[in-house]
Amino acid sequence: MSLPTLPASSGSSNPQASPHWLRHPREGTTISHDLITSDLVELEVVPAGDKHAVIGQLADLVAASGRAERDGLLAGFEAREAQFATGMPGGIAIPHCRTAAVHEPALAMLRLSTPVD
């Protein structure tokens, strides 16, 4: 499977010279690595239980990549989920958060073998 990559930075020291989607939201710096890589994608994942267990599986995946500390990431996901559910019609959910537990920004994907409400 080939995953998309972000365009290389222009090398400018001015973070405003890069497109807004490449700038790190907290620091204004350009993201210099791929947000998603093959180690952040798992297909046909057997759900470990309810939505909270699946969110834990997602935190496990990101933590295994070294991009975040698992427990802090999970706490961030759960705090965000408590504010407003991230599930959408069509069987898609986008758990997300901002937390100091993240060392490098990342996008991760789990495709479940069976749906979870």
N, C-alpha and C positions, 0 to 999 in steps of 0.2 A: 504494500500500500504506500502510495506516495502522498505525503502531507505537504500542504502549502507552507512556504516560508515567507517571512517579512522581507521587504526590500532592504538592502544595506543602507546604513546611515550615510548621509552626504559628507560626513566627517567634519561638519561645521561645529564649532564650539558653542554656537548660539542655539539653544534648544528650541527656540521659536522657528528656526529654519526647517525643522522636521515636521512632517504632518502631525496633527494633534493626536492621532491614534497610535503614534510611535513614542510619544512622550510619556514617561512615567508620571502618573497623576500627582504623586506626593512630592516628587523632587524636580519635575520639569526636565528630567534628563531623557535621552533617547534610549529605548530598549534595544540592547545590542545582541539579543539571543532570540531563538525561536520561542514563541509563546506556547506552541504545541509541537510535540515530537511523538514518535511512535511509542515511547515508553509511557506516555500520558493518555493512551487510547487503549481501551479494552472492549472487545466485542463479545456478545453472547455471555454476559456475566450473569451468573445465578444470583438472584437477590438474596441477601442474608436475612431478610425479614421485611419490616415495614419501611416507610420512607426514611426514617431516622437511621436505620441500619444501612440503607443504601448510601445515604449521605456519609456515613462512616466509611463505607467502602471507597467512596470518592476521595475522602481525606487520606485514606491509606495509600491510594494510588499516587496522589500528589506528594505525600511525604516520602514514599519510596523513591521518588525521582530526586529527592534532596532539595526540593524547592520550598518546602515548608516544614514546620514542626507540627506533627499530626494532631496532638491534643488541642493546641491553640487554634489550628485551622478548623478543626471540628467544632470548637466552641464558637468561632466566628460564623461558620455555616449555620449552626443551630440558632444563634442570636438573630441572624438575618431572617431565618425561616420563621422565627417566632413573631417577627414584625409583620410579615406578609408571606404567604406560601409562594414558593418559586415554581410550582407546577403550573402548566398551561394546558389548554385543550390540545388534544392530539397526541397525548402521551409523552410530552416533553417537559422536563424540569431543568432549570438553570440555577442550581445552588451557587451562590457567590457571596463574597464578603471582602472587606478590607481589614487586615489584622497585622500586627507586628510579627505574627508567627510565620508570615510569608517572607522567604529570603529572596526569591525571584518570582516575578509575575508568571502565571501559568494558566493555560486553558487545558482542561482534562475532560475526557469523555468516557462514559460507560454506556454501552448499549446493553440493556437487560434482555435476558432470554425469555423472561415472562414479565408482564407489566406489574407495577406496584402502584397502588392508589396514593 
